[in-house]
Amino acid sequence: MNINTDNPIIKYSEEGKVFPYDKLFYATVNDYILEYKNARLDKLTDKDASVCLARIIRKMEVNGVPVQQFFKEELDDWNDVSNYTRVLRLCDLMARDIFCCFDKNRYDEDGNFERVNRYYCINNDGKRDFFTLDEFTKSGLFKKVRTPESEYFQELQRKFDADLLPKNKHDEELFGNR
């Protein structure tokens, strides 16, 4: 799944404005949503939307581990809310990781975007569809170079391939965030 940087959410994001992670997540997984009900998420009832997103989440992995296993503690903490709310919270949590590099509010004092050590995908019977970015900019007359965000996703892919990403939240301190 190549992230669409032409999406107005990314294109017009500014520091000080709320970054709508959830909408960007739903737009990115839209093909999977359409597989379920052949309708956009905002056209579904809360129950159908919850079931649809739960089906997608069941197929999702982070760093090669099922999302529900990786975020078990958070899911257990959300026991007192409805399934719909739990699903939305988990989607928001994942979206904040996946799209952190686009949120200008999360840039550090040196102007560097936020990075995480979590690489997400949807696993379709062994075929992984990663959330990634393959984008280039012109550099000189004929040369193109990857955007910094594209380099970030490439680095996540390299770390994933080398098995250098944490398999649970407790190991994250060992791997560092950058």
TIVO-2410 file (N, C-alpha, C; in nm, 3 decimals):
# residues 178
REC num residu      c1      c2      c3 atome chaine
REC   1      M   0.084  -0.116   0.000     N      A
REC   1      M   0.000   0.000   0.000    CA      A
REC   1      M   0.089   0.123   0.000     C      A
REC   2      N   0.096   0.187  -0.110     N      A
REC   2      N   0.174   0.309  -0.117    CA      A
REC   2      N   0.090   0.424  -0.062     C      A
REC   3      I   0.144   0.498   0.032     N      A
REC   3      I   0.073   0.609   0.094    CA      A
REC   3      I   0.062   0.722  -0.007     C      A
REC   4      N  -0.058   0.773  -0.024     N      A
REC   4      N  -0.085   0.878  -0.121    CA      A
REC   4      N  -0.052   1.014  -0.058     C      A
REC   5      T   0.064   1.069  -0.094     N      A
REC   5      T   0.103   1.199  -0.038    CA      A
REC   5      T   0.032   1.315  -0.106     C      A
REC   6      D  -0.045   1.287  -0.212     N      A
REC   6      D  -0.128   1.392  -0.272    CA      A
REC   6      D  -0.258   1.411  -0.195     C      A
REC   7      N  -0.282   1.325  -0.097     N      A
REC   7      N  -0.399   1.338  -0.013    CA      A
REC   7      N  -0.395   1.474   0.056     C      A
REC   8      P  -0.505   1.549   0.053     N      A
REC   8      P  -0.507   1.682   0.117    CA      A
REC   8      P  -0.467   1.680   0.265     C      A
REC   9      I  -0.490   1.569   0.332     N      A
REC   9      I  -0.453   1.559   0.473    CA      A
REC   9      I  -0.303   1.579   0.488     C      A
REC  10      I  -0.226   1.518   0.400     N      A
REC  10      I  -0.080   1.532   0.406    CA      A
REC  10      I  -0.037   1.664   0.340     C      A
REC  11      K  -0.091   1.688   0.224     N      A
REC  11      K  -0.049   1.803   0.144    CA      A
REC  11      K  -0.066   1.936   0.218     C      A
REC  12      Y  -0.174   1.950   0.291     N      A
REC  12      Y  -0.204   2.077   0.356    CA      A
REC  12      Y  -0.187   2.074   0.508     C      A
REC  13      S  -0.114   1.975   0.558     N      A
REC  13      S  -0.092   1.970   0.702    CA      A
REC  13      S   0.002   2.082   0.743     C      A
REC  14      E  -0.025   2.140   0.856     N      A
REC  14      E   0.056   2.249   0.908    CA      A
REC  14      E   0.071   2.232   1.058     C      A
REC  15      E   0.178   2.287   1.108     N      A
REC  15      E   0.198   2.286   1.252    CA      A
REC  15      E   0.086   2.367   1.316     C      A
REC  16      G   0.033   2.316   1.424     N      A
REC  16      G  -0.076   2.383   1.494    CA      A
REC  16      G  -0.213   2.333   1.455     C      A
REC  17      K  -0.224   2.269   1.338     N      A
REC  17      K  -0.351   2.210   1.296    CA      A
REC  17      K  -0.355   2.064   1.340     C      A
REC  18      V  -0.474   2.019   1.379     N      A
REC  18      V  -0.491   1.879   1.419    CA      A
REC  18      V  -0.471   1.791   1.296     C      A
REC  19      F  -0.389   1.687   1.310     N      A
REC  19      F  -0.363   1.596   1.199    CA      A
REC  19      F  -0.462   1.479   1.209     C      A
REC  20      P  -0.551   1.462   1.111     N      A
REC  20      P  -0.654   1.357   1.119    CA      A
REC  20      P  -0.600   1.219   1.079     C      A
REC  21      Y  -0.531   1.157   1.173     N      A
REC  21      Y  -0.472   1.025   1.148    CA      A
REC  21      Y  -0.574   0.923   1.102     C      A
REC  22      D  -0.689   0.922   1.169     N      A
REC  22      D  -0.790   0.820   1.138    CA      A
REC  22      D  -0.835   0.828   0.992     C      A
REC  23      K  -0.860   0.948   0.943     N      A
REC  23      K  -0.906   0.963   0.804    CA      A
REC  23      K  -0.800   0.918   0.705     C      A
REC  24      L  -0.675   0.946   0.734     N      A
REC  24      L  -0.566   0.903   0.647    CA      A
REC  24      L  -0.552   0.751   0.649     C      A
REC  25      F  -0.571   0.691   0.765     N      A
REC  25      F  -0.566   0.545   0.777    CA      A
REC  25      F  -0.677   0.482   0.694     C      A
REC  26      Y  -0.800   0.533   0.709     N      A
REC  26      Y  -0.914   0.477   0.635    CA      A
REC  26      Y  -0.896   0.495   0.485     C      A
REC  27      A  -0.841   0.609   0.444     N      A
REC  27      A  -0.818   0.632   0.300    CA      A
REC  27      A  -0.714   0.534   0.246     C      A
REC  28      T  -0.614   0.504   0.327     N      A
REC  28      T  -0.506   0.414   0.282    CA      A
REC  28      T  -0.554   0.269   0.274     C      A
REC  29      V  -0.639   0.228   0.366     N      A
REC  29      V  -0.688   0.088   0.364    CA      A
REC  29      V  -0.822   0.078   0.291     C      A
REC  30      N  -0.858   0.181   0.217     N      A
REC  30      N  -0.989   0.186   0.151    CA      A
REC  30      N  -1.016   0.063   0.063     C      A
REC  31      D  -0.917   0.013  -0.009     N      A
REC  31      D  -0.938  -0.106  -0.093    CA      A
REC  31      D  -0.983  -0.225  -0.010     C      A
REC  32      Y  -0.930  -0.239   0.110     N      A
REC  32      Y  -0.969  -0.349   0.198    CA      A
REC  32      Y  -1.109  -0.326   0.255     C      A
REC  33      I  -1.143  -0.200   0.280     N      A
REC  33      I  -1.278  -0.167   0.327    CA      A
REC  33      I  -1.379  -0.200   0.218     C      A
REC  34      L  -1.347  -0.164   0.095     N      A
REC  34      L  -1.438  -0.190  -0.017    CA      A
REC  34      L  -1.457  -0.340  -0.041     C      A
REC  35      E  -1.354  -0.420  -0.012     N      A
REC  35      E  -1.367  -0.565  -0.025    CA      A
REC  35      E  -1.478  -0.620   0.064     C      A
REC  36      Y  -1.494  -0.557   0.181     N      A
REC  36      Y  -1.592  -0.607   0.277    CA      A
REC  36      Y  -1.735  -0.572   0.239     C      A
REC  37      K  -1.762  -0.447   0.212     N      A
REC  37      K  -1.900  -0.404   0.190    CA      A
REC  37      K  -1.922  -0.326   0.062     C      A
REC  38      N  -1.819  -0.305  -0.016     N      A
REC  38      N  -1.828  -0.228  -0.140    CA      A
REC  38      N  -1.887  -0.089  -0.115     C      A
REC  39      A  -1.844  -0.029  -0.003     N      A
REC  39      A  -1.887   0.107   0.032    CA      A
REC  39      A  -1.778   0.171   0.117     C      A
REC  40      R  -1.771   0.303   0.111     N      A
REC  40      R  -1.674   0.374   0.195    CA      A
REC  40      R  -1.714   0.358   0.341     C      A
REC  41      L  -1.615   0.371   0.427     N      A
REC  41      L  -1.637   0.350   0.569    CA      A
REC  41      L  -1.742   0.444   0.626     C      A
REC  42      D  -1.743   0.569   0.582     N      A
REC  42      D  -1.839   0.666   0.636    CA      A
REC  42      D  -1.983   0.636   0.595     C      A
REC  43      K  -2.002   0.546   0.499     N      A
REC  43      K  -2.136   0.507   0.456    CA      A
REC  43      K  -2.188   0.384   0.531     C      A
REC  44      L  -2.102   0.322   0.613     N      A
REC  44      L  -2.140   0.202   0.686    CA      A
REC  44      L  -2.197   0.237   0.823     C      A
REC  45      T  -2.279   0.149   0.875     N      A
REC  45      T  -2.327   0.166   1.012    CA      A
REC  45      T  -2.210   0.142   1.106     C      A
REC  46      D  -2.223   0.185   1.231     N      A
REC  46      D  -2.116   0.163   1.329    CA      A
REC  46      D  -2.082   0.015   1.341     C      A
REC  47      K  -2.184  -0.069   1.340     N      A
REC  47      K  -2.161  -0.213   1.354    CA      A
REC  47      K  -2.085  -0.267   1.233     C      A
REC  48      D  -2.129  -0.233   1.112     N      A
REC  48      D  -2.059  -0.280   0.992    CA      A
REC  48      D  -1.917  -0.225   0.984     C      A
REC  49      A  -1.900  -0.098   1.022     N      A
REC  49      A  -1.767  -0.037   1.021    CA      A
REC  49      A  -1.676  -0.109   1.121     C      A
REC  50      S  -1.729  -0.140   1.238     N      A
REC  50      S  -1.652  -0.210   1.340    CA      A
REC  50      S  -1.610  -0.348   1.291     C      A
REC  51      V  -1.701  -0.422   1.231     N      A
REC  51      V  -1.671  -0.555   1.180    CA      A
REC  51      V  -1.569  -0.547   1.066     C      A
REC  52      C  -1.588  -0.451   0.978     N      A
REC  52      C  -1.498  -0.432   0.865    CA      A
REC  52      C  -1.356  -0.402   0.913     C      A
REC  53      L  -1.342  -0.305   1.003     N      A
REC  53      L  -1.210  -0.268   1.053    CA      A
REC  53      L  -1.149  -0.382   1.135     C      A
REC  54      A  -1.232  -0.454   1.211     N      A
REC  54      A  -1.181  -0.568   1.288    CA      A
REC  54      A  -1.125  -0.676   1.196     C      A
REC  55      R  -1.188  -0.699   1.083     N      A
REC  55      R  -1.137  -0.796   0.985    CA      A
REC  55      R  -1.001  -0.753   0.931     C      A
REC  56      I  -0.988  -0.625   0.904     N      A
REC  56      I  -0.861  -0.573   0.856    CA      A
REC  56      I  -0.754  -0.586   0.965     C      A
REC  57      I  -0.789  -0.549   1.087     N      A
REC  57      I  -0.695  -0.556   1.199    CA      A
REC  57      I  -0.648  -0.699   1.222     C      A
REC  58      R  -0.738  -0.795   1.207     N      A
REC  58      R  -0.698  -0.937   1.225    CA      A
REC  58      R  -0.590  -0.979   1.126     C      A
REC  59      K  -0.588  -0.914   1.010     N      A
REC  59      K  -0.487  -0.945   0.908    CA      A
REC  59      K  -0.359  -0.862   0.924     C      A
REC  60      M  -0.364  -0.762   1.011     N      A
REC  60      M  -0.251  -0.670   1.022    CA      A
REC  60      M  -0.141  -0.724   1.113     C      A
REC  61      E  -0.020  -0.688   1.075     N      A
REC  61      E   0.098  -0.721   1.154    CA      A
REC  61      E   0.180  -0.595   1.175     C      A
REC  62      V   0.253  -0.593   1.285     N      A
REC  62      V   0.351  -0.489   1.311    CA      A
REC  62      V   0.482  -0.560   1.342     C      A
REC  63      N   0.583  -0.530   1.263     N      A
REC  63      N   0.715  -0.594   1.278    CA      A
REC  63      N   0.707  -0.746   1.269     C      A
REC  64      G   0.611  -0.796   1.192     N      A
REC  64      G   0.596  -0.940   1.171    CA      A
REC  64      G   0.513  -1.010   1.278     C      A
REC  65      V   0.458  -0.934   1.371     N      A
REC  65      V   0.377  -0.989   1.481    CA      A
REC  65      V   0.233  -0.941   1.463     C      A
REC  66      P   0.134  -1.027   1.486     N      A
REC  66      P  -0.005  -0.980   1.476    CA      A
REC  66      P  -0.029  -0.857   1.565     C      A
REC  67      V  -0.098  -0.759   1.511     N      A
REC  67      V  -0.123  -0.633   1.581    CA      A
REC  67      V  -0.191  -0.659   1.715     C      A
REC  68      Q  -0.287  -0.749   1.718     N      A
REC  68      Q  -0.361  -0.775   1.842    CA      A
REC  68      Q  -0.270  -0.833   1.950     C      A
REC  69      Q  -0.167  -0.904   1.911     N      A
REC  69      Q  -0.071  -0.958   2.006    CA      A
REC  69      Q   0.023  -0.847   2.053     C      A
REC  70      F   0.071  -0.766   1.960     N      A
REC  70      F   0.164  -0.657   1.993    CA      A
REC  70      F   0.101  -0.557   2.089     C      A
REC  71      F  -0.026  -0.525   2.068     N      A
REC  71      F  -0.095  -0.425   2.149    CA      A
REC  71      F  -0.192  -0.489   2.248     C      A
REC  72      K  -0.161  -0.607   2.295     N      A
REC  72      K  -0.248  -0.679   2.388    CA      A
REC  72      K  -0.277  -0.598   2.514     C      A
REC  73      E  -0.176  -0.535   2.570     N      A
REC  73      E  -0.195  -0.457   2.693    CA      A
REC  73      E  -0.297  -0.344   2.673     C      A
REC  74      E  -0.285  -0.272   2.561     N      A
REC  74      E  -0.378  -0.163   2.534    CA      A
REC  74      E  -0.519  -0.217   2.515     C      A
REC  75      L  -0.531  -0.326   2.441     N      A
REC  75      L  -0.663  -0.385   2.419    CA      A
REC  75      L  -0.724  -0.432   2.551     C      A
REC  76      D  -0.643  -0.488   2.639     N      A
REC  76      D  -0.692  -0.530   2.770    CA      A
REC  76      D  -0.736  -0.409   2.853     C      A
REC  77      D  -0.664  -0.298   2.842     N      A
REC  77      D  -0.698  -0.177   2.916    CA      A
REC  77      D  -0.831  -0.116   2.868     C      A
REC  78      W  -0.867  -0.143   2.744     N      A
REC  78      W  -0.989  -0.086   2.686    CA      A
REC  78      W  -1.108  -0.180   2.701     C      A
REC  79      N  -1.105  -0.269   2.795     N      A
REC  79      N  -1.213  -0.368   2.815    CA      A
REC  79      N  -1.347  -0.305   2.850     C      A
REC  80      D  -1.344  -0.186   2.909     N      A
REC  80      D  -1.468  -0.124   2.957    CA      A
REC  80      D  -1.544  -0.047   2.850     C      A
REC  81      V  -1.497  -0.050   2.726     N      A
REC  81      V  -1.565   0.023   2.618    CA      A
REC  81      V  -1.618  -0.076   2.514     C      A
REC  82      S  -1.702  -0.026   2.426     N      A
REC  82      S  -1.761  -0.112   2.323    CA      A
REC  82      S  -1.654  -0.159   2.224     C      A
REC  83      N  -1.686  -0.265   2.152     N      A
REC  83      N  -1.592  -0.317   2.050    CA      A
REC  83      N  -1.563  -0.211   1.945     C      A
REC  84      Y  -1.663  -0.136   1.906     N      A
REC  84      Y  -1.646  -0.031   1.807    CA      A
REC  84      Y  -1.542   0.071   1.854     C      A
REC  85      T  -1.552   0.114   1.978     N      A
REC  85      T  -1.458   0.210   2.034    CA      A
REC  85      T  -1.318   0.150   2.043     C      A
REC  86      R  -1.308   0.024   2.082     N      A
REC  86      R  -1.177  -0.044   2.089    CA      A
REC  86      R  -1.112  -0.049   1.951     C      A
REC  87      V  -1.191  -0.082   1.850     N      A
REC  87      V  -1.140  -0.089   1.713    CA      A
REC  87      V  -1.092   0.048   1.668     C      A
REC  88      L  -1.171   0.153   1.694     N      A
REC  88      L  -1.132   0.288   1.654    CA      A
REC  88      L  -1.005   0.333   1.726     C      A
REC  89      R  -0.994   0.301   1.853     N      A
REC  89      R  -0.874   0.338   1.928    CA      A
REC  89      R  -0.750   0.267   1.874     C      A
REC  90      L  -0.766   0.139   1.841     N      A
REC  90      L  -0.652   0.065   1.786    CA      A
REC  90      L  -0.613   0.120   1.650     C      A
REC  91      C  -0.710   0.153   1.568     N      A
REC  91      C  -0.681   0.214   1.437    CA      A
REC  91      C  -0.607   0.346   1.455     C      A
REC  92      D  -0.650   0.427   1.551     N      A
REC  92      D  -0.585   0.554   1.576    CA      A
REC  92      D  -0.442   0.533   1.626     C      A
REC  93      L  -0.422   0.437   1.713     N      A
REC  93      L  -0.290   0.405   1.764    CA      A
REC  93      L  -0.195   0.364   1.652     C      A
REC  94      M  -0.242   0.277   1.563     N      A
REC  94      M  -0.160   0.233   1.450    CA      A
REC  94      M  -0.135   0.349   1.354     C      A
REC  95      A  -0.238   0.428   1.326     N      A
REC  95      A  -0.224   0.540   1.233    CA      A
REC  95      A  -0.121   0.641   1.282     C      A
REC  96      R  -0.116   0.663   1.413     N      A
REC  96      R  -0.018   0.756   1.470    CA      A
REC  96      R   0.125   0.706   1.446     C      A
REC  97      D   0.143   0.576   1.446     N      A
REC  97      D   0.275   0.518   1.415    CA      A
REC  97      D   0.305   0.527   1.266     C      A
REC  98      I   0.210   0.486   1.184     N      A
REC  98      I   0.231   0.476   1.040    CA      A
REC  98      I   0.256   0.613   0.977     C      A
REC  99      F   0.178   0.713   1.016     N      A
REC  99      F   0.180   0.843   0.950    CA      A
REC  99      F   0.250   0.951   1.031     C      A
REC 100      C   0.324   0.914   1.134     N      A
REC 100      C   0.389   1.012   1.222    CA      A
REC 100      C   0.481   1.106   1.146     C      A
REC 101      C   0.544   1.058   1.041     N      A
REC 101      C   0.640   1.142   0.968    CA      A
REC 101      C   0.574   1.256   0.891     C      A
REC 102      F   0.444   1.252   0.875     N      A
REC 102      F   0.373   1.357   0.801    CA      A
REC 102      F   0.312   1.465   0.891     C      A
REC 103      D   0.306   1.439   1.021     N      A
REC 103      D   0.245   1.532   1.115    CA      A
REC 103      D   0.347   1.638   1.156     C      A
REC 104      K   0.326   1.760   1.108     N      A
REC 104      K   0.419   1.870   1.136    CA      A
REC 104      K   0.423   1.904   1.286     C      A
REC 105      N   0.319   1.867   1.360     N      A
REC 105      N   0.316   1.892   1.505    CA      A
REC 105      N   0.414   1.803   1.580     C      A
REC 106      R   0.461   1.698   1.516     N      A
REC 106      R   0.551   1.604   1.583    CA      A
REC 106      R   0.696   1.620   1.538     C      A
REC 107      Y   0.727   1.726   1.466     N      A
REC 107      Y   0.865   1.753   1.427    CA      A
REC 107      Y   0.943   1.796   1.552     C      A
REC 108      D   1.072   1.759   1.557     N      A
REC 108      D   1.152   1.801   1.671    CA      A
REC 108      D   1.204   1.944   1.650     C      A
REC 109      E   1.278   1.994   1.747     N      A
REC 109      E   1.325   2.133   1.740    CA      A
REC 109      E   1.422   2.158   1.624     C      A
REC 110      D   1.480   2.051   1.568     N      A
REC 110      D   1.570   2.065   1.454    CA      A
REC 110      D   1.498   2.052   1.320     C      A
REC 111      G   1.366   2.035   1.325     N      A
REC 111      G   1.287   2.024   1.202    CA      A
REC 111      G   1.282   1.884   1.144     C      A
REC 112      N   1.324   1.784   1.221     N      A
REC 112      N   1.319   1.645   1.176    CA      A
REC 112      N   1.184   1.583   1.211     C      A
REC 113      F   1.132   1.503   1.119     N      A
REC 113      F   1.003   1.441   1.145    CA      A
REC 113      F   1.017   1.324   1.243     C      A
REC 114      E   0.905   1.290   1.304     N      A
REC 114      E   0.896   1.181   1.402    CA      A
REC 114      E   0.922   1.047   1.333     C      A
REC 115      R   0.989   0.958   1.403     N      A
REC 115      R   1.015   0.823   1.352    CA      A
REC 115      R   0.977   0.722   1.459     C      A
REC 116      V   0.934   0.606   1.416     N      A
REC 116      V   0.905   0.495   1.506    CA      A
REC 116      V   0.976   0.371   1.454     C      A
REC 117      N   0.982   0.270   1.536     N      A
REC 117      N   1.044   0.144   1.494    CA      A
REC 117      N   0.938   0.035   1.477     C      A
REC 118      R   0.827   0.074   1.418     N      A
REC 118      R   0.717  -0.019   1.392    CA      A
REC 118      R   0.681  -0.012   1.244     C      A
REC 119      Y   0.678  -0.128   1.180     N      A
REC 119      Y   0.652  -0.135   1.037    CA      A
REC 119      Y   0.528  -0.222   1.017     C      A
REC 120      Y   0.423  -0.164   0.964     N      A
REC 120      Y   0.293  -0.228   0.955    CA      A
REC 120      Y   0.267  -0.286   0.816     C      A
REC 121      C   0.189  -0.393   0.815     N      A
REC 121      C   0.144  -0.452   0.689    CA      A
REC 121      C   0.012  -0.524   0.712     C      A
REC 122      I  -0.052  -0.557   0.601     N      A
REC 122      I  -0.169  -0.645   0.603    CA      A
REC 122      I  -0.123  -0.775   0.540     C      A
REC 123      N  -0.139  -0.882   0.614     N      A
REC 123      N  -0.093  -1.013   0.568    CA      A
REC 123      N  -0.211  -1.088   0.507     C      A
REC 124      N  -0.207  -1.104   0.375     N      A
REC 124      N  -0.311  -1.176   0.303    CA      A
REC 124      N  -0.260  -1.316   0.271     C      A
REC 125      D  -0.283  -1.408   0.362     N      A
REC 125      D  -0.243  -1.547   0.344    CA      A
REC 125      D  -0.096  -1.558   0.304     C      A
REC 126      G  -0.008  -1.490   0.377     N      A
REC 126      G   0.135  -1.499   0.354    CA      A
REC 126      G   0.192  -1.390   0.265     C      A
REC 127      K   0.107  -1.319   0.193     N      A
REC 127      K   0.155  -1.210   0.108    CA      A
REC 127      K   0.134  -1.079   0.184     C      A
REC 128      R   0.245  -1.015   0.221     N      A
REC 128      R   0.239  -0.894   0.302    CA      A
REC 128      R   0.228  -0.769   0.215     C      A
REC 129      D   0.130  -0.686   0.249     N      A
REC 129      D   0.108  -0.558   0.182    CA      A
REC 129      D   0.146  -0.449   0.282     C      A
REC 130      F   0.270  -0.397   0.272     N      A
REC 130      F   0.322  -0.301   0.368    CA      A
REC 130      F   0.270  -0.161   0.342     C      A
REC 131      F   0.256  -0.085   0.450     N      A
REC 131      F   0.230   0.058   0.440    CA      A
REC 131      F   0.366   0.118   0.408     C      A
REC 132      T   0.379   0.175   0.291     N      A
REC 132      T   0.509   0.225   0.249    CA      A
REC 132      T   0.493   0.351   0.165     C      A
REC 133      L   0.605   0.409   0.132     N      A
REC 133      L   0.606   0.529   0.050    CA      A
REC 133      L   0.720   0.516  -0.049     C      A
REC 134      D   0.688   0.529  -0.175     N      A
REC 134      D   0.787   0.521  -0.281    CA      A
REC 134      D   0.775   0.649  -0.363     C      A
REC 135      E   0.842   0.754  -0.315     N      A
REC 135      E   0.825   0.885  -0.375    CA      A
REC 135      E   0.962   0.950  -0.399     C      A
REC 136      F   0.974   1.017  -0.512     N      A
REC 136      F   1.100   1.079  -0.550    CA      A
REC 136      F   1.078   1.227  -0.579     C      A
REC 137      T   1.187   1.304  -0.567     N      A
REC 137      T   1.187   1.444  -0.607    CA      A
REC 137      T   1.303   1.466  -0.703     C      A
REC 138      K   1.292   1.570  -0.782     N      A
REC 138      K   1.400   1.602  -0.877    CA      A
REC 138      K   1.519   1.658  -0.801     C      A
REC 139      S   1.636   1.616  -0.846     N      A
REC 139      S   1.760   1.667  -0.790    CA      A
REC 139      S   1.854   1.690  -0.907     C      A
REC 140      G   1.854   1.809  -0.956     N      A
REC 140      G   1.933   1.837  -1.075    CA      A
REC 140      G   1.850   1.819  -1.200     C      A
REC 141      L   1.917   1.816  -1.312     N      A
REC 141      L   1.847   1.813  -1.440    CA      A
REC 141      L   1.781   1.678  -1.468     C      A
REC 142      F   1.853   1.569  -1.446     N      A
REC 142      F   1.798   1.438  -1.480    CA      A
REC 142      F   1.789   1.342  -1.363     C      A
REC 143      K   1.837   1.381  -1.250     N      A
REC 143      K   1.846   1.290  -1.135    CA      A
REC 143      K   1.724   1.304  -1.044     C      A
REC 144      K   1.679   1.191  -0.995     N      A
REC 144      K   1.571   1.189  -0.897    CA      A
REC 144      K   1.622   1.120  -0.771     C      A
REC 145      V   1.582   1.171  -0.656     N      A
REC 145      V   1.620   1.112  -0.529    CA      A
REC 145      V   1.494   1.088  -0.446     C      A
REC 146      R   1.504   0.991  -0.357     N      A
REC 146      R   1.391   0.962  -0.268    CA      A
REC 146      R   1.368   1.079  -0.173     C      A
REC 147      T   1.242   1.102  -0.140     N      A
REC 147      T   1.209   1.202  -0.039    CA      A
REC 147      T   1.257   1.148   0.096     C      A
REC 148      P   1.279   1.236   0.194     N      A
REC 148      P   1.321   1.189   0.326    CA      A
REC 148      P   1.222   1.089   0.388     C      A
REC 149      E   1.093   1.114   0.366     N      A
REC 149      E   0.991   1.021   0.419    CA      A
REC 149      E   1.000   0.886   0.349     C      A
REC 150      S   1.026   0.887   0.220     N      A
REC 150      S   1.042   0.763   0.144    CA      A
REC 150      S   1.165   0.686   0.193     C      A
REC 151      E   1.273   0.758   0.222     N      A
REC 151      E   1.394   0.696   0.279    CA      A
REC 151      E   1.363   0.631   0.414     C      A
REC 152      Y   1.282   0.700   0.494     N      A
REC 152      Y   1.241   0.647   0.624    CA      A
REC 152      Y   1.169   0.513   0.610     C      A
REC 153      F   1.076   0.505   0.516     N      A
REC 153      F   1.004   0.379   0.495    CA      A
REC 153      F   1.097   0.272   0.439     C      A
REC 154      Q   1.193   0.310   0.354     N      A
REC 154      Q   1.292   0.215   0.302    CA      A
REC 154      Q   1.375   0.159   0.417     C      A
REC 155      E   1.414   0.247   0.510     N      A
REC 155      E   1.492   0.204   0.626    CA      A
REC 155      E   1.412   0.107   0.713     C      A
REC 156      L   1.283   0.136   0.732     N      A
REC 156      L   1.199   0.042   0.807    CA      A
REC 156      L   1.195  -0.094   0.738     C      A
REC 157      Q   1.184  -0.094   0.605     N      A
REC 157      Q   1.183  -0.220   0.529    CA      A
REC 157      Q   1.315  -0.295   0.547     C      A
REC 158      R   1.427  -0.224   0.541     N      A
REC 158      R   1.558  -0.288   0.560    CA      A
REC 158      R   1.569  -0.349   0.700     C      A
REC 159      K   1.525  -0.274   0.801     N      A
REC 159      K   1.529  -0.326   0.938    CA      A
REC 159      K   1.437  -0.446   0.953     C      A
REC 160      F   1.320  -0.441   0.890     N      A
REC 160      F   1.228  -0.554   0.895    CA      A
REC 160      F   1.292  -0.677   0.831     C      A
REC 161      D   1.349  -0.660   0.712     N      A
REC 161      D   1.412  -0.771   0.641    CA      A
REC 161      D   1.528  -0.831   0.720     C      A
REC 162      A   1.600  -0.747   0.796     N      A
REC 162      A   1.713  -0.794   0.876    CA      A
REC 162      A   1.669  -0.839   1.015     C      A
REC 163      D   1.539  -0.838   1.043     N      A
REC 163      D   1.482  -0.877   1.172    CA      A
REC 163      D   1.539  -0.791   1.286     C      A
REC 164      L   1.546  -0.661   1.263     N      A
REC 164      L   1.600  -0.568   1.361    CA      A
REC 164      L   1.494  -0.481   1.427     C      A
REC 165      L   1.367  -0.518   1.412     N      A
REC 165      L   1.259  -0.443   1.474    CA      A
REC 165      L   1.204  -0.522   1.593     C      A
REC 166      P   1.160  -0.451   1.698     N      A
REC 166      P   1.111  -0.521   1.818    CA      A
REC 166      P   0.985  -0.603   1.791     C      A
REC 167      K   0.978  -0.717   1.855     N      A
REC 167      K   0.863  -0.807   1.837    CA      A
REC 167      K   0.756  -0.785   1.944     C      A
REC 168      N   0.788  -0.705   2.046     N      A
REC 168      N   0.689  -0.669   2.146    CA      A
REC 168      N   0.725  -0.533   2.204     C      A
REC 169      K   0.634  -0.473   2.274     N      A
REC 169      K   0.654  -0.337   2.325    CA      A
REC 169      K   0.764  -0.330   2.429     C      A
REC 170      H   0.789  -0.439   2.501     N      A
REC 170      H   0.892  -0.437   2.605    CA      A
REC 170      H   1.032  -0.437   2.546     C      A
REC 171      D   1.048  -0.486   2.424     N      A
REC 171      D   1.178  -0.488   2.357    CA      A
REC 171      D   1.211  -0.355   2.290     C      A
REC 172      E   1.116  -0.265   2.281     N      A
REC 172      E   1.138  -0.140   2.209    CA      A
REC 172      E   1.252  -0.057   2.267     C      A
REC 173      E   1.271  -0.060   2.398     N      A
REC 173      E   1.380   0.017   2.458    CA      A
REC 173      E   1.515  -0.033   2.409     C      A
REC 174      L   1.526  -0.163   2.382     N      A
REC 174      L   1.652  -0.221   2.335    CA      A
REC 174      L   1.683  -0.176   2.192     C      A
REC 175      F   1.579  -0.156   2.111     N      A
REC 175      F   1.598  -0.122   1.971    CA      A
REC 175      F   1.608   0.028   1.946     C      A
REC 176      G   1.561   0.108   2.039     N      A
REC 176      G   1.564   0.253   2.020    CA      A
REC 176      G   1.459   0.298   1.921     C      A
REC 177      N   1.435   0.428   1.916     N      A
REC 177      N   1.331   0.481   1.830    CA      A
REC 177      N   1.387   0.535   1.699     C      A
REC 178      R   1.515   0.558   1.690     N      A
REC 178      R   1.573   0.616   1.568    CA      A
REC 178      R   1.670   0.524   1.506     C      A
***
